[in-house]
């Protein structure tokens, strides 16, 4: 993590770098002071400052669970998956029934492409409180293990709890990749039309149209949001994914861009 370099703490924390009293004040800060600044920086989207302040809080109090959690989340936000996994695993050893930690580890292992490890943690969270999101993550863990029956069971169990656009969209993609494109398209359309739909849900619908060899419909979805050049590049990447020889390779290619 040192590659991020040192942040000039006093410039942001004290809004001045005039030395003297400000330097003396920061030297007297305790873990709670650094933690408050870290939480504020995280809330404002200043990830670099948040990470540095969590590190300083932990230097003052290595046993601070809030600082450990903030530090782990910061690592995850930076895409530092191995380091984040280590941090969350250490926390889970202290809080073995924490759903947030279990879910975070499941998501991180999905990002690493390890469906077996992801399943272990997601199943722990599901045992505590089932939800569409967790069933969606469990389905993805099964997909990565080339277990289509388990994936379908998880998708449908999640749908029984409520319509979730992530779950519907991933179920649609799964069906498309098992050569059931027309059935999958219904779920992709439902997800893309949901009031909570995100750009990725519409992009997944475009993927379905490419699989059905209807590129004009895919372009109609993507061009207004992305522009011509970006839309063409994304559609070309979809064709490359669909050309991969096995279903598992196609799934891994999709999940490498959108692990959750």
C-alpha positions in Angstrom: 0.0 0.0 0.0 3.0 2.3 0.2 2.8 2.8 -3.5 0.1 5.4 -2.9 2.7 7.6 -1.4 2.3 9.8 1.6 -0.5 12.3 1.8 0.2 15.7 3.4 -2.1 15.2 6.4 -1.9 18.7 7.8 -3.0 20.4 4.6 -6.4 18.7 4.6 -6.9 18.0 8.3 -6.0 21.4 9.6 -6.5 23.4 6.4 -3.1 25.0 6.9 0.5 24.0 6.8 2.0 26.9 8.8 3.7 24.5 11.2 4.0 25.4 14.9 0.7 24.9 16.7 -0.8 22.8 14.0 2.1 20.3 14.0 2.0 20.1 17.7 -1.8 19.4 17.6 -1.5 16.6 15.1 1.2 14.9 17.1 -1.2 14.8 20.1 -4.0 13.2 18.1 -5.2 9.8 19.4 -6.7 6.9 17.5 -10.3 8.3 17.8 -9.2 11.6 16.2 -7.6 9.9 13.2 -10.7 7.6 13.0 -13.1 10.6 12.8 -11.1 12.2 10.1 -10.9 8.9 8.2 -14.6 8.3 8.4 -15.2 11.9 7.2 -12.8 11.5 4.3 -14.4 8.2 3.3 -17.9 9.7 3.4 -16.7 12.5 1.1 -15.2 10.1 -1.3 -11.5 10.9 -0.5 -10.3 7.4 -0.5 -6.6 8.2 -0.3 -7.0 10.3 2.7 -9.3 7.8 4.3 -6.8 5.0 3.9 -4.0 7.0 5.3 -6.0 8.1 8.3 -7.2 4.5 9.1 -3.5 3.5 9.0 -2.7 6.2 11.4 -5.6 5.2 13.7 -4.3 1.6 13.7 -0.8 2.8 14.5 -2.2 4.4 17.6 -4.6 1.6 18.5 -4.0 -1.7 16.6 -7.0 -3.3 18.3 -9.5 -0.7 17.1 -12.2 -2.7 15.3 -13.8 0.4 13.6 -10.4 1.4 12.2 -9.7 -2.2 11.1 -13.1 -2.2 9.3 -12.6 1.1 7.7 -9.1 0.1 6.6 -10.5 -3.2 5.1 -13.2 -1.3 3.2 -10.7 1.2 1.9 -8.5 -1.6 0.5 -11.6 -3.2 -1.1 -12.6 0.2 -2.7 -9.1 0.5 -4.2 -9.4 -3.0 -5.7 -6.6 -4.4 -3.5 -8.4 -7.7 -3.2 -5.6 -9.9 -1.6 -4.9 -7.3 1.1 -8.6 -6.7 1.6 -9.3 -10.4 2.0 -6.5 -10.6 4.6 -8.0 -7.6 6.5 -11.6 -8.9 6.4 -10.5 -12.4 7.3 -8.7 -11.1 10.4 -11.7 -9.1 11.4 -14.1 -12.1 10.9 -11.9 -14.1 13.3 -12.9 -11.6 16.0 -16.5 -11.2 14.8 -17.4 -14.6 13.4 -21.2 -13.8 13.1 -20.8 -10.5 11.3 -22.9 -10.7 8.0 -21.2 -7.6 6.6 -17.8 -9.2 6.9 -19.0 -12.5 5.5 -20.6 -10.8 2.5 -17.6 -8.6 1.8 -15.4 -11.7 1.7 -17.8 -13.5 -0.6 -17.7 -10.5 -3.0 -13.9 -10.3 -2.8 -13.5 -14.0 -3.6 -15.8 -13.7 -6.5 -13.6 -11.0 -7.8 -10.7 -13.3 -7.4 -12.5 -15.9 -9.5 -12.6 -18.4 -6.6 -16.2 -19.7 -6.5 -15.6 -22.2 -3.7 -14.2 -19.7 -1.3 -16.9 -17.2 -2.2 -19.6 -19.8 -1.6 -18.3 -20.6 1.9 -18.7 -17.0 3.1 -21.9 -16.2 1.2 -23.5 -19.3 2.7 -22.6 -18.2 6.2 -24.3 -14.8 5.5 -27.4 -16.5 4.0 -27.8 -18.7 7.1 -28.2 -15.5 9.1 -30.5 -13.5 6.9 -31.5 -14.6 3.4 -31.9 -11.8 0.8 -32.1 -11.5 -3.0 -28.6 -10.0 -3.1 -27.1 -12.9 -1.2 -28.8 -15.5 -3.4 -27.5 -13.6 -6.4 -24.0 -13.8 -5.0 -24.4 -17.5 -4.2 -25.6 -18.1 -7.8 -22.4 -16.4 -9.1 -20.3 -18.6 -6.9 -22.0 -21.7 -8.4 -21.4 -20.2 -11.9 -17.7 -19.9 -11.3 -17.6 -23.6 -10.2 -19.5 -24.6 -13.4 -22.5 -25.8 -11.3 -25.5 -24.6 -13.4 -28.1 -26.5 -11.3 -26.9 -24.9 -8.1 -26.8 -21.5 -9.8 -30.4 -21.8 -11.1 -31.6 -22.9 -7.7 -30.0 -19.9 -6.1 -31.4 -17.4 -8.7 -34.9 -18.8 -8.2 -34.7 -18.8 -4.4 -33.7 -15.1 -4.6 -36.6 -14.3 -6.9 -39.0 -15.8 -4.3 -37.9 -13.1 -1.9 -38.4 -10.2 -4.3 -37.5 -8.8 -7.8 -33.9 -7.6 -7.7 -32.5 -6.2 -10.9 -29.0 -7.6 -10.3 -30.4 -11.1 -9.7 -32.8 -10.9 -12.7 -30.0 -9.6 -15.0 -27.5 -12.2 -13.9 -30.1 -14.9 -14.3 -30.8 -13.6 -17.8 -27.1 -13.7 -18.7 -26.8 -17.2 -17.3 -29.6 -18.4 -19.5 -28.2 -16.7 -22.6 -24.8 -18.4 -21.9 -26.5 -21.8 -21.8 -28.1 -21.2 -25.2 -31.5 -20.2 -23.8 -31.2 -16.6 -25.1 -34.9 -15.9 -25.7 -35.8 -17.1 -22.2 -32.9 -15.1 -20.8 -33.9 -12.0 -22.7 -37.2 -11.8 -20.6 -35.2 -11.5 -17.4 -32.7 -9.1 -19.0 -35.6 -6.8 -20.2 -37.2 -6.9 -16.8 -34.0 -5.9 -15.1 -33.2 -3.1 -17.6 -36.8 -1.7 -17.2 -36.7 -1.7 -13.4 -36.8 1.7 -11.8 -33.6 0.9 -9.9 -31.8 -0.3 -13.1 -28.2 0.8 -13.6 -26.3 1.2 -16.8 -24.8 -2.3 -16.4 -28.3 -3.8 -16.5 -29.0 -2.1 -19.9 -25.5 -3.2 -21.1 -26.4 -6.8 -20.1 -29.6 -6.5 -22.2 -27.5 -5.4 -25.1 -25.3 -8.5 -24.6 -28.5 -10.6 -24.9 -29.4 -8.9 -28.2 -25.9 -9.6 -29.5 -26.3 -13.3 -28.5 -29.6 -13.3 -30.5 -27.8 -11.7 -33.4 -29.8 -8.5 -33.2 -27.0 -5.9 -33.1 -29.3 -3.0 -34.1 -31.3 -3.4 -30.9 -28.1 -3.6 -28.9 -26.8 -0.4 -30.5 -30.1 1.4 -29.8 -29.6 0.7 -26.1 -25.9 1.7 -25.8 -25.3 4.6 -28.2 -27.5 7.2 -26.4 -25.7 6.4 -23.1 -22.1 5.8 -24.3 -21.6 7.4 -27.6 -20.8 5.6 -30.9 -17.2 4.8 -30.3 -17.6 3.3 -26.8 -20.7 1.4 -27.8 -19.0 -0.2 -30.8 -16.0 -1.2 -28.6 -18.3 -2.7 -25.9 -20.3 -4.7 -28.5 -17.1 -6.0 -30.0 -16.0 -7.2 -26.6 -19.3 -9.0 -26.2 -18.8 -10.8 -29.5 -15.3 -11.9 -28.3 -16.9 -13.3 -25.1 -19.5 -15.2 -27.0 -16.8 -16.7 -29.2 -15.0 -18.3 -26.3 -15.1 -22.1 -26.6 -16.7 -23.0 -23.3 -19.6 -21.7 -21.2 -17.3 -21.4 -18.1 -14.8 -19.3 -20.0 -17.6 -17.0 -21.1 -18.9 -16.7 -17.6 -15.5 -15.9 -16.2 -15.0 -13.2 -18.9 -18.2 -11.5 -17.9 -17.6 -11.7 -14.2 -14.1 -10.3 -14.5 -15.7 -7.0 -15.4 -18.7 -7.2 -13.1 -18.0 -9.5 -10.1 -21.2 -8.6 -8.1 
